[in-house]
Amino acid sequence: MDALDSVIERLNWLRSEIERHNQAYYVHDTPVVSDAQYDTLMRELQALETAHPELITTDSPTQRVGASPLAAFGSVTHSVPMLSLGNAFEDAEVRAFDKRVSDTLRAAGKLSPSEEVSYFCELKLDGLAISLRYERGLLVQAATRGDGQTGEDVTMNIRTIKSIPLKLKGAAQDIPEVLEVRGEVFMSLADFDRLNIAQQARGDKIFVNPRNAAAGSLRQLDSRITAQRTLSFFAYGWGDIGAEQRPRHSDMLDWLEQLGLPVNTSQHVLARGADQLLKFYTEVGARRAKLPYDIDGVVYKVDDLTAQRVLGFVARAPRFAIAHKFPAQEATTELLDIEVQVGRTGAITPVARLAPVFVGGVTVTNATLHNETEILRKDVRIGDTVIVRRAGDVIPEVVGPVLAQRPIFAASFIMPTACPVCGSAIEKVEDEAIARCTGGLFCPAQRKQSLIHAAGRKALDIEGLGEKLVEQLVDRGRIHSLAELYTLRVEELAEYDRMGQKSAENLIEAIAQAKRPQLNRLIFALGIRHVGETTARDLALHYGSIEALMQAQPEALLNVPDVGPVVAGSIARFFAEPHNQEVVRALREQGVEPQAPEMQRSAGLAGKTFVLTGTLPTWSREEASSQIIAAGGKVSGSVSRKTSYVVAGEEAGSKLEKATELGVAILDEAGLKALLEASQ
């Protein structure tokens, strides 16, 4: 053996030994050597790699230290979507879930009449969902969940987490060509406390909770900062996989653990039936405060993978799994004031300004009060001590006042008569709970929201024009109307926060592509009150051009299917406003040429009105609506005697009940598809 071979052998041994110690310390919490011994091994490895840089490998433990700052995160398209889970908050919802699963599997012949479903139960960590992609055993990419289809590329930062192996364990023939591991990155409570102590000593930002700290650490553009913060990881699933799957979910996680991936084995339980699921939930809740990390619930998954495939998916969530969330956490605090916010359509929403209170893991200073009627109903007054709740551990809301603590100076809320943003009059239409600013697109608050709405996927679909950029464009006085978007230039956009040359070029290209939108998309993008996607398409089909629609009188608009007096009046008032006419004129001057909408492929369902309720097995509501409209039918949001069919999916609510009362025909997804096929 020559000298180089000896070096290679020593390098391989050091890497293997250090990785073994990383697993023992970071994954199993059972270190087998002292810190000094570990440091000695690491220093020797670093010295050998410095002397022989050509022998450095991407999976070496030395490559976790972090690299120079990235210009920005790239995006990663998930080869297998990262789905969300449906939530249960009450015991009855868990029992209903178990019944749906059991009934479906029995109907498919996968469960005997007396048999109970076996579930894999685990803790729902309060962290950040991550997908790790291994190719031939090496970690090559890591991405956040994002919107489920596309996430952020955080590979460099993930590589700094010592519990995540850079190379999978096992013989080459036992490691799949491709393996996407799904799991949660989180920060333990102890590491969170240590981080905040260090942050405070440096005069830096103090993190509110471990989840925010983990997310903030993982989204650092400088991975050297991430490397300084102790993050952890547990695997709980998989995406793309180039190997034959084991028969059960529990078997798959055992296999992932054998490959060297950290799995929260000590907290997993197999349970049968709803009673055992609820028992697990209760037991976890009792020891929740003693866990070394934050959780916000537990997760139940059907253990048998064949049964999972039978159950399938609904919308963006699996039907074989559910998250059982812990109850909303409540606290009391002082209501300092009630202010109002202005939405895209001018809706005035009262917002409670609160003395800071820690609820459900975050410090809450604002909470919604919905509308003036709700404030009166709850009898909430400025100066009250109020109960604040984070419903589902997400949305802060004011539950009501603690009347026993009401001070004598508590003041009732009075809705302002003028918009706090533009000064226009605030009016409340009879029979409506919501008051509105009359300023329209003149109001900067509505302008921002209108631009965000217009850029949305269902409207002009301008990718890259997000909320933060819109706020900058409006606040700087650069954009006053939708038409001015088409005057933006790459050079100026590149100077805005979080923008660069490439991002600016991509946005300008997206804006250019939006110069030839479908007419119905342009109508929807204008944000006319009461005009949704379906009505926008009806108007486009009926009038054929934006100019013809602008000139239509309220009486003529009533000839458009499903357009009643309220909608007709809203459309007519919108186009009667000079500033709205100016927006359309300016759009045409900027070269915006709306295209005639695609004609219906048939009129087989002409005159038929459909209402969708619940969740369909394979179609989203948008997809089902598109199919109905393309076949000549109409989609309505409410059930009446004029409704032809109600299409009911899982967890259908009051609309299904009303349809039954009125004797309206009810279809499931299969029935709808059969009707569509017959109409062609």
GIUR-V428807 format. One record per backbone hydrogen bond with DSSP energy under -1.0 kcal/mol. CO is the residue of the C=O (numbers start at 0). NH is the residue of the N-H. If there is no record, write none. Layout:
co: {CO:CO}
nh: {NH:NH}
This chain:
co: {1:2:3:4:5:6:7:8:9:10:11:12:13:14:15:16:17:18:19:20:21:22:22:23:33:34:35:36:37:38:39:40:41:42:43:44:45:46:47:51:52:56:59:60:73:75:80:85:87:89:90:91:92:93:94:95:96:97:98:99:100:101:102:103:104:105:111:116:117:118:119:120:121:122:123:124:127:128:129:130:131:132:132:133:134:136:137:140:141:142:144:147:148:149:150:151:153:154:156:157:160:165:170:171:176:177:178:179:180:181:181:182:183:184:185:187:188:189:190:191:192:193:194:195:196:197:198:208:209:210:211:212:213:214:216:220:221:221:222:225:231:233:236:239:246:247:248:249:250:251:252:253:254:255:256:258:261:262:263:264:268:270:272:273:274:275:276:277:278:279:280:281:282:286:287:291:293:295:296:297:298:299:300:302:303:304:305:306:307:311:313:315:316:319:321:322:323:328:330:332:333:334:336:338:340:342:345:346:348:349:350:351:352:352:356:358:361:363:364:366:367:368:370:371:372:373:374:374:380:381:383:384:385:386:387:388:389:390:390:394:395:396:399:400:401:402:406:410:416:418:423:424:426:428:434:435:438:439:442:443:444:445:446:447:448:449:450:452:453:454:455:455:460:461:463:465:466:467:468:469:470:471:472:472:473:481:482:483:484:488:489:491:492:495:499:500:501:502:503:504:505:506:507:508:509:511:512:514:516:517:518:519:520:521:523:527:531:532:533:534:535:536:537:538:539:544:545:546:548:552:553:555:556:559:563:564:565:566:567:568:569:570:571:576:577:578:579:580:581:582:583:584:585:586:587:594:602:604:607:608:608:609:610:612:614:619:620:621:622:623:624:625:626:627:628:629:629:630:633:639:644:645:646:648:649:652:653:654:655:656:657:658:664:666:667:668:669:670:671:672:673:674}
nh: {5:6:7:8:9:10:11:12:13:14:15:16:17:18:19:20:21:22:23:24:25:26:27:29:37:38:39:40:41:42:43:44:45:46:47:48:49:50:51:54:55:59:62:63:152:150:82:322:324:93:94:95:96:97:98:99:100:101:102:103:104:105:106:107:109:108:114:272:302:270:300:268:298:124:295:126:184:144:182:142:180:139:140:178:137:167:134:132:153:130:147:81:77:146:75:143:157:158:159:160:163:138:173:174:135:241:133:238:131:235:236:129:233:127:231:191:192:193:194:195:196:197:198:199:200:201:203:212:213:214:215:216:217:218:219:69:224:225:226:228:185:183:181:179:304:251:252:253:254:255:256:257:258:260:259:168:234:264:266:267:120:118:276:277:278:279:280:281:282:283:284:285:286:289:290:188:125:325:123:323:121:321:119:248:307:308:309:310:311:318:316:83:313:301:299:87:297:389:387:385:354:382:352:350:348:345:436:342:340:368:338:366:335:336:363:361:358:356:353:351:397:370:374:375:376:377:378:379:383:410:334:401:332:398:330:396:392:393:394:390:367:388:386:402:404:405:409:381:425:422:418:437:435:431:347:426:441:442:446:447:448:449:450:451:452:453:454:455:459:461:458:460:462:464:465:469:470:471:472:473:474:475:477:478:476:484:485:486:487:492:493:494:495:498:503:504:505:506:507:508:509:510:511:512:513:514:515:592:594:521:522:523:524:525:526:530:535:536:537:538:539:540:541:542:543:548:549:550:551:556:557:558:559:562:567:568:569:570:571:572:573:574:575:580:581:582:583:584:585:586:587:588:589:591:590:518:605:607:633:643:644:635:646:648:649:623:624:625:626:627:628:629:630:632:631:600:601:604:609:642:610:666:612:651:614:656:657:658:659:660:661:663:645:647:671:672:673:674:675:676:677:678}
